[in-house]
């Protein structure tokens, strides 16, 4: 049983985390009906992509034969390549005819050297869990999968630095570190699939950004291969302090495979907390969410490890899909839920800090109700209410996912304005679409999701884009908070980067990859690179 913590509830019996089954059944029936309608309207078309550039050569049988001399794992044919061609949301699908799966940096080097000489475009690929089509081909590029390069090579218990290949799955890294009393400095809902090389290439954030910061700050070394096959090893001496010259690894972090292929990396892992507490709170409005964040920072300080929010629409999407879950605070009028996690080394000390935070939050009025998880199992169920949103929205129809950052004062304003705009365009929220807002409130990262229960419809897309990106920029935000630019946001890069910055980015690209073979059509608009 979850422990109720709202003072207003102390005088009556605690409610178990069970929503009324009748209401749940109605939700499930409605969701199933809408999903059937979505199938009736047909599958979503693949989204528009940039035209194929004539600068790139066509793959030949001789090329495939050459690749077989460089690596033992070569996949050919439409069926074999299809899993590597389609992104996980089925929005983008390339036409790669060959997938190469090297097992070492030397193999990556040989492949890139050959592709650069032949002008064959290459797409580096990790776990393929991004939202912007950055890791799938746009046309017929050669796919370079790092999946076989999955060894954790070394761990230094004195510094907490782990050195590994780029294909290591994030969840496997965390399990390795757990056995040694450490924790991965990144935690994502896709940790069972995403790879550390891809995480680094997109500078992933995650739910514990408020505690550990972005992956950029935890990386102490990168080995990468340039487009011409040159290996640049800045990972073999992974020092936490090294001020010798330019910080080349930082150039690769967040570059999305356009400047080089990350093959090895070194990450500094913090000690694993021995005491973890999770609270699930209700806030009547978003001002309450902001108030809870301010008080959490003040009272929890160094033990605050995560603070996440979901709105009512996001929560309902999870409950419609996850039959074994219920909201322990169901029945109230509060529009938002906030998950607060504390992690430290002294449970009594951390518990006292959490108690003071909760007292302050109730006294302030920003929190109206809440529960504490009395066990790790209950805490995991609360986390599922937050981490299940993305998959639940995707399962319900064709979904537009916007990963943006905004000043806290405008964070949820975008969601409200989006609902109003779509309603005016003939798409009322709750009938044909679900507009949901959730995300990492601690670092002002909003995930705005718009799910169309009836599948892809161009009028809805036109009502959303480019308005969402332009509105984010107008409100002082970034069109990409943690998932990168990919092929989805190249046309909107100018909203956050002035012309001199874009020009310098193009210069760096040309310097690192003169023939522009690495992950073409991504990040920088093709016109900026004088694509034919």
N, C-alpha and C positions, 0 to 999 in steps of 0.2 A: 504494500500500500504506500502511496506517496503521501508525504507529510504536509498537511496544509499549513501555510505560514501567514496568511492574511489575518491581522488582528480582528477584523470584522467577522471572521469565521470561527474564532476560537470557542465561542459559546455554543456552537452546534456541532453535530457529528461531522467528521471528516468524510468527504466524498471520495470514493474509489475512482480510479481513472477509467470510468465507463460512461460513454455517451449513450443515450437511449437507442436501443437496437432498431426500433421502428423507424426513427429518423435516419439512422444509418442506412437501413435497407432502401429507403426512398432515395437517398443520395446515390447509392450504388445503382439502382434501377435507372435513375435519370442519366448518370454518367454512361452506363452501358448503351442506353438509347442514343445518346449523342455520338458515341463512338461508332455505332452502327451507321448513323447518318453520315459520319465522316467517310466511312468506307464506301457508302453509296455514291458519294460525290467524287470518288476516285482518289488515287494517290496524288500527292503534290508533285508538280513538275520540278525538275532541277532548276536551280536559280541561274540567272544569266551570268556569264563569265566574260572575261576579256578575250578578244580575238587572238588566235594563235599567231605568234610572231614568226615571220619568215627567216629570222636569223638562226633558228634552230633546225638541225638536221633531222631527217626521218630515221627511225630505228630500222636497221637491216638485220638479216639473218647472220651476217658476218659479225655484227656487233654482239649479238647474243652468244655466238660461238666464242668471241673474245672474252666476254664476261665469265663464261664457264671456266676459263683458265685462271680467273682472278678469285673466284669464290665458289664454294661447293654448293651453295644454296641459291638457285636461280629458278624463279617461277615464271611460267609462260602461259598465255591463253586467257581468254575472257573469264572463265570460271575461276581459275587459280588466282587471277589478279583482282577479281571483283571486291573482296574484303578490303583490299588496300586502295581501291579507287573511290569508295563511297565513305563519306563522313558519317559519324554515328547518328546524326539527326536526319540522314538521307536527303540533305539539301543540295549537296554538291557531289557530282560524280565525274571523275576523270576517265580517260581512255588509255591508261598505261597498259602496254603490252608485255612489259617485263618488270618483275620485282626482284631486286637483289638484296640478299640477306647476309651481309659480311659478318665474319666472326672475329675480326681484329681491326685495329687501326691501320695496319699495313694493307689489309684488303680494301678498306675505305679509300686509302691513298691511291692505290692502283686504279680503282674504279673511277675516282674523280679525275685523275690525270688523263685517263683514256677519254672520258666524257668531255672534258674541256677541249682536248685536241680535236674531237669529232663534232663539237658544238651540240652535244646532246644535253638537253635540259634535265635536271635532277631535282627530285623532291625528297628531302630527308624526312623520315617518318618515325614517330615514337609510338605512344599508346593510342593516338588518334582520338583524344577526348576533348579537343578544343571546340569552340563555338563559332569560329570565323573561317572555316575551310582552309586553314593554314597548312595542314599536313597531308592533304590529298592532292592529286594532280588536277590541274585545270584542263589540260589537253592530254597529250601522249607522252608526258615526261617519264623518265626512268624513276621508279620508286626505289629509294635506298632505305630499307627498314633496318633499324638498329636493334631489333628485338633479340637477336642472338648474342649481342654484346651485353650480357647481363650478370657479370661477375662483380662482386664486392671484393676488391683486391687487398685492402689494408684498413686497419683501424688503430688509431693511436689513443689509448685510454687516458694519457696525460692531457691531451689537448681536445679530445672528443672529435678529432677530424677523421672522417671516413673517405677513402678514395675508392672510386668505383667506375665501371663502364656506363655509358649513357643509356643502355637499354635496361638497367635495373628498374624494376617496378617499385614505385614509391612505398607501397604496403610491405613489400619484401624487405626494403631497407629499414623500415620502422621495426619490423619483427627482429631483424638482425641486431639493431641497436637496443631493443628492449631487453634482449638477453644479456646485454652488457651494461644495463643501467642508464641508457641514454635514450633520446627520442629524436625522431626526424624533425627538423625545424619547419616542416611544412605539413599540413594536414588538409586533404581534399576529399570530397565525396567520391571522387573517382580514383582513390588511392590504390584500389585493387587492379587498376588497368593502366593508369598513366605512368609514364617513365620519367626518370629524373632528368634525362637529357632534354625531353620535351618540356618539362617543368622549367628548366633553366632557360631554354630557348625562348620561352614566353614570359619569363620572370613571374611565375605563378605566385598568387597571394595566399588564398585559403582562409580557413576559419580561425586560425591562430596567428594571423598577421598582427593583431593588437599586442601579442606577447613577444613574438620572435621576429617580426618584420617580414619583408619580402625575402625571397630566396637569394636575391642579389647580395644582401648583407651577410648571408651565411656561407656564400661560396668563397673558398680560399684558393681555388685553382681550377683551370680548365685546359684540357688538351683539345685542339680542334684541327681540322684538315681544311686547308684553303681549296678553292676551286681547281687550282692547278695540281693538286695532290700533295703540296707541301704540308708537312706535319709541324704544327706549332705546339710544343709541349710546355705548358705553364701549370702542369698539375703534378709533376713528379716530386717537387719539393713544396708540399702544401703548408706553407707557414702562415700563421694567422696575422703576422706583421711582416710585410715585405714592400718597401717603398722604392724598389729599384726600377726606375723608368715608368713608362706608360702602363696603366692597368689594363693590359690586353684582354684578360678574361671578362672584364666589365663590358667591353665592346661587343662580345658575343652574347652576353645575357640580354634577353629580350629582342634579339635580332631575328628570331623566327626562322633560322636556317638560311638566311639570305646572304650572310657574310662568310660563313664557314660551317662545317658540320662538326658539332660537338661529339667527341668520341669517349672522353674520360673527364671526370670532374672530382673535385674534393670539396666536401661540405663539412662545416663545423656543427656538430650536434650538441645541444644542451643536455644537461642531466635530466633524466626522466623524473617528473614529480611523483612523490610517493603518496600524496593525499590529494584527491580530486573531489570537488563538490559541484553539483549542478542544480540550478534553480530555474523554474519555468514560471514566468511572470506575465500578468495581464496588464496592458496599458490601454486606457480608453481612447487616446488619440496619439498622433505622432509626436506631439510636444511632450507627452508622457514618456515615449521611447527616448527622446533626447534627454529628458530629465534623468531617466534611469542610467543612461550612459554617463552623464556628468557625475552622478553620485557614485557610480561604480568606479570610475577613475579616481575619485577622491578617497573613497573608503577602502577599496580593494587594492589599488595601486599595484604593487609588484606581484600579487597573486592572481590578478585578473588574466585569464588565459584565452577567453573567448567571450564575445557578446554579440549575439545574432538576433535578427528580428524577422518575423513573418507576419503578413497581414492576413485577414480572414479568408480571402480568396485563395491564397497560397496554402493555407492550412486545410481548407476544404478539399483542395485537389489531392493532398496526401491522404486524407481520411476516406475519400472516394475510392482510392486505389489500394491502400494498405488496410485490409479488413481486420487485421489483428491489433491495430492502433486506435487509440481514442485520445481526445484532448482532455486532460484532467481538469481543465478549467472551463469545460463546456457549459453552456447555459447562461453565461453572463453577456453583457452588452459590449464588452471591450473589443475594439477593432484589431488590436495587435497583441502578439505574444513576443516575449523577449526571453531568450535563453542566455543565462549567465553561467560561465564556468570559472571556477577558481582552482588553481593547482599550485601546490607548494610542497614543502618537506615536513611541515608540522600541522597535522590535522586540527589540533585544538586551537592553535594560533589562527589558522586560516578560517576555521569555523566561527571564531569570535569576530573576525573582520567581516565575514559574510553576514553575521547577525546584525552588526552595526549598520552595514549597508542597507539591509532589508528594513530595519527600523527607520532609518532616514528616508528611504523610498516611500514607505507607507505614510510617514509623517508629512512628507512633502506633497503627497497625493498623486505623484506621477505613476505609481503602481497601485492597482486596485485589488489585486488578488495574486495568489501564487502558491506553488508547491515546491518542496525540496525532494530530490531523489535520495532515498535512504540507502541505495545500493548501486553498484556498478551496472547491474542489469536494468534497473529503473532509469538510470542516467542514460543508458544506451537507447532506451525507448524514447526518451525525450529528444535525444539527438536525431533519431530517425524522423521525428516530426519536422525538423528543420532540414536535414539532408535529403529527405525524400521528395522535396518540392520539385526539383529540376526534372527528375525522371517521371514524376506524376503528371507534370504539365505536358511533357513530351508524349506520354502515353494517351492523352485525352484528345489529341488532334494535331493539326499543324501549328507549330509554335514558333513565334518570333522571340528570340532571347537577346536582350540588350544588357551588356555588362558595362556599366558606366560608374564614374565617381562624380560626386557633387558636393558642394558645401552642405553641411548638415541642415542648414535652414531651408534648403531647397530639395533635400533628398527625396521626400515622399511627394512633394509638390508635383514632380514629373509624373508620378503614377496617377494622381487625381486629374491632372490636365490631360493625360492620355485617355482616361476614361471619358471625360467630357468631349474630347475631340472625336473619338470613335463613335460615341452615341450620336453626335451631330451628323456624322457621316452615315448613319443608319446601322451601326453595329452596337446595340446596347449591351452593356456588361451584364453577364449572367444568363443571357438568352442564347445568343449564338457564339459568344466569345467569353473568355475568362481573362481579365486583366489583373495580374498579381504582382505585388512588390515584396521583395524579401532580400536578405543579404547580410553583409558584414557591417553593421552600423558602427562598430568601433573605428573603422577606417573609412567610413563614408562611401562604401561600395554598394551600389544598388544593382540588384538583378531585377529588371523589368521584363516580365514575361507576358506575352499576349497569345493565348491559345484560341485558335479558330476550330470549333468543334466540327465544322463542315469541310475541313480540308483547306487547301490553298485557294484563296480568292484574290485576284489582282487588286480590286478596289480597296480591300483592307490593307494590303501591302502598301498601296499608294498613299493611303491615309497615314501610315506610320512613317514611311521613309520618303524623303530625307528629314521629315519633321523632327523625329526623335533626336537625331544627331545634331541638328541645328539648334534645337531647344536646349539640349545638354550644354552645348558650347555657350549659348546665350546666358545660361544660368551659372556660368563659371566653372563648368565641369569638364571631364575628359570623356571622349567617346569610347575609350577602352581602358578599363580599370585593371584587369588582370588576365584577360584572355588573348591579348594581342590584337593585331590588325588583320592579318591573313589576307584573303581575297575579298572579304566582306566589307571592309571599311577603308579600302585604299582611296576611294573617292572623297572620303571625309577627313583624311589626315590633315588637310589644310585648315580645318576648324580648330586644331590644337597646336599646329606648328606653323610659324611664320615662314615666308618665302626663303629667307636666308638659312633657316634651319633645314628646310626641305632640300635646298640646294646642297648643303653640306652633307646631308644623308646620302644624296645621290653621288656625290664625290667619293664618299667612303665606300659605297657599293661598287663603283667602278674601279677603285683602287684595289679592293679585296677580291673582286670577281669581274675582271675586265670583259669577259665574254658573256657575263650575265646568265650563267647556266644554273645558279643555285636558287631554287624555289622561285622561279619567275612568276610574274603577275601578282605577287604578294607584297604587302607592306607599302612599297612605293608605287604610285600610279605609273603604269607603263610609259605614259607620255613624258614623265619626268626623266626617264632614261632613254628618251628618243627611240622608243620602240617603233618599228615600221608598222 
